[in-house]
Amino acid sequence: MTTYIAQFTAKHRIIQIEQNSIFTWKQESGEIDQTLLSDKIKRESSKHFYQLVAGPTYEIKMDDISVTVWKTAVF
């Protein structure tokens, strides 16, 4: 398994705050599937970020989040 790092920006459809961050993950060496990576970032990082910002009474839906991955590298 190889550890990778990605620089990304996440935007929510309604909440006017951008998440600019990094994300690390492990996978077998080889091509990085950008769609799978974006989904993984939404699920494991951005959904929690926006839930923290919005508070417990607002439900965050993953379909309302868009992720742009700027760079990836072996970490």
ChimeraX commands (.cxc) that place a marker at each C-alpha (Angstrom):
marker #1 position 0.00,0.00,0.00 radius 0.5
marker #1 position 1.17,3.49,-0.86 radius 0.5
marker #1 position 0.19,6.66,1.02 radius 0.5
marker #1 position -0.90,9.59,-1.10 radius 0.5
marker #1 position -1.72,13.23,-0.33 radius 0.5
marker #1 position -4.14,15.51,-2.18 radius 0.5
marker #1 position -4.76,19.25,-2.09 radius 0.5
marker #1 position -8.45,20.01,-2.60 radius 0.5
marker #1 position -11.22,22.57,-2.38 radius 0.5
marker #1 position -14.78,21.66,-1.42 radius 0.5
marker #1 position -17.82,23.87,-1.97 radius 0.5
marker #1 position -21.32,23.46,-0.62 radius 0.5
marker #1 position -24.34,24.41,-2.71 radius 0.5
marker #1 position -25.81,26.65,0.04 radius 0.5
marker #1 position -23.18,27.22,2.72 radius 0.5
marker #1 position -20.89,30.02,1.51 radius 0.5
marker #1 position -17.66,28.74,3.06 radius 0.5
marker #1 position -15.02,26.84,1.07 radius 0.5
marker #1 position -13.00,24.04,2.57 radius 0.5
marker #1 position -9.41,24.33,1.37 radius 0.5
marker #1 position -7.48,21.43,2.79 radius 0.5
marker #1 position -5.37,18.33,2.26 radius 0.5
marker #1 position -6.37,14.69,2.43 radius 0.5
marker #1 position -4.25,11.56,2.85 radius 0.5
marker #1 position -5.23,8.01,1.95 radius 0.5
marker #1 position -3.70,4.64,1.18 radius 0.5
marker #1 position -4.19,2.58,-1.94 radius 0.5
marker #1 position -2.36,0.12,-4.09 radius 0.5
marker #1 position 0.18,1.83,-6.32 radius 0.5
marker #1 position -1.10,2.91,-9.70 radius 0.5
marker #1 position -3.51,5.35,-11.25 radius 0.5
marker #1 position -5.56,7.60,-8.97 radius 0.5
marker #1 position -9.25,7.54,-9.89 radius 0.5
marker #1 position -10.29,11.18,-9.47 radius 0.5
marker #1 position -13.99,10.36,-9.13 radius 0.5
marker #1 position -13.38,7.79,-6.39 radius 0.5
marker #1 position -11.01,10.20,-4.65 radius 0.5
marker #1 position -13.56,13.04,-4.74 radius 0.5
marker #1 position -16.23,10.74,-3.29 radius 0.5
marker #1 position -13.84,9.58,-0.57 radius 0.5
marker #1 position -13.00,13.22,0.36 radius 0.5
marker #1 position -16.70,14.11,0.50 radius 0.5
marker #1 position -17.52,11.11,2.68 radius 0.5
marker #1 position -14.53,11.22,5.05 radius 0.5
marker #1 position -13.78,14.96,5.29 radius 0.5
marker #1 position -16.10,17.51,3.67 radius 0.5
marker #1 position -19.40,16.14,4.98 radius 0.5
marker #1 position -18.04,16.40,8.54 radius 0.5
marker #1 position -16.55,19.86,7.90 radius 0.5
marker #1 position -19.85,21.26,6.66 radius 0.5
marker #1 position -21.81,19.56,9.44 radius 0.5
marker #1 position -19.56,21.27,11.97 radius 0.5
marker #1 position -20.09,24.64,10.25 radius 0.5
marker #1 position -23.87,24.21,9.87 radius 0.5
marker #1 position -24.62,22.77,13.29 radius 0.5
marker #1 position -26.67,19.76,14.31 radius 0.5
marker #1 position -30.05,20.98,13.02 radius 0.5
marker #1 position -29.07,21.19,9.33 radius 0.5
marker #1 position -28.67,17.95,7.39 radius 0.5
marker #1 position -25.66,17.92,5.07 radius 0.5
marker #1 position -26.19,15.94,1.88 radius 0.5
marker #1 position -23.19,14.74,-0.09 radius 0.5
marker #1 position -24.93,15.68,-3.35 radius 0.5
marker #1 position -24.72,19.34,-2.25 radius 0.5
marker #1 position -20.90,19.22,-2.02 radius 0.5
marker #1 position -18.54,19.53,-4.96 radius 0.5
marker #1 position -14.85,18.72,-4.66 radius 0.5
marker #1 position -12.00,19.90,-6.87 radius 0.5
marker #1 position -8.72,18.05,-6.45 radius 0.5
marker #1 position -5.82,20.35,-7.39 radius 0.5
marker #1 position -2.78,18.17,-6.81 radius 0.5
marker #1 position -1.91,14.65,-5.75 radius 0.5
marker #1 position 1.44,13.16,-4.79 radius 0.5
marker #1 position 3.00,10.19,-3.04 radius 0.5
marker #1 position 3.32,11.06,0.63 radius 0.5
marker link #1:1,2 radius 0.2
marker link #1:2,3 radius 0.2
marker link #1:3,4 radius 0.2
marker link #1:4,5 radius 0.2
marker link #1:5,6 radius 0.2
marker link #1:6,7 radius 0.2
marker link #1:7,8 radius 0.2
marker link #1:8,9 radius 0.2
marker link #1:9,10 radius 0.2
marker link #1:10,11 radius 0.2
marker link #1:11,12 radius 0.2
marker link #1:12,13 radius 0.2
marker link #1:13,14 radius 0.2
marker link #1:14,15 radius 0.2
marker link #1:15,16 radius 0.2
marker link #1:16,17 radius 0.2
marker link #1:17,18 radius 0.2
marker link #1:18,19 radius 0.2
marker link #1:19,20 radius 0.2
marker link #1:20,21 radius 0.2
marker link #1:21,22 radius 0.2
marker link #1:22,23 radius 0.2
marker link #1:23,24 radius 0.2
marker link #1:24,25 radius 0.2
marker link #1:25,26 radius 0.2
marker link #1:26,27 radius 0.2
marker link #1:27,28 radius 0.2
marker link #1:28,29 radius 0.2
marker link #1:29,30 radius 0.2
marker link #1:30,31 radius 0.2
marker link #1:31,32 radius 0.2
marker link #1:32,33 radius 0.2
marker link #1:33,34 radius 0.2
marker link #1:34,35 radius 0.2
marker link #1:35,36 radius 0.2
marker link #1:36,37 radius 0.2
marker link #1:37,38 radius 0.2
marker link #1:38,39 radius 0.2
marker link #1:39,40 radius 0.2
marker link #1:40,41 radius 0.2
marker link #1:41,42 radius 0.2
marker link #1:42,43 radius 0.2
marker link #1:43,44 radius 0.2
marker link #1:44,45 radius 0.2
marker link #1:45,46 radius 0.2
marker link #1:46,47 radius 0.2
marker link #1:47,48 radius 0.2
marker link #1:48,49 radius 0.2
marker link #1:49,50 radius 0.2
marker link #1:50,51 radius 0.2
marker link #1:51,52 radius 0.2
marker link #1:52,53 radius 0.2
marker link #1:53,54 radius 0.2
marker link #1:54,55 radius 0.2
marker link #1:55,56 radius 0.2
marker link #1:56,57 radius 0.2
marker link #1:57,58 radius 0.2
marker link #1:58,59 radius 0.2
marker link #1:59,60 radius 0.2
marker link #1:60,61 radius 0.2
marker link #1:61,62 radius 0.2
marker link #1:62,63 radius 0.2
marker link #1:63,64 radius 0.2
marker link #1:64,65 radius 0.2
marker link #1:65,66 radius 0.2
marker link #1:66,67 radius 0.2
marker link #1:67,68 radius 0.2
marker link #1:68,69 radius 0.2
marker link #1:69,70 radius 0.2
marker link #1:70,71 radius 0.2
marker link #1:71,72 radius 0.2
marker link #1:72,73 radius 0.2
marker link #1:73,74 radius 0.2
marker link #1:74,75 radius 0.2
view
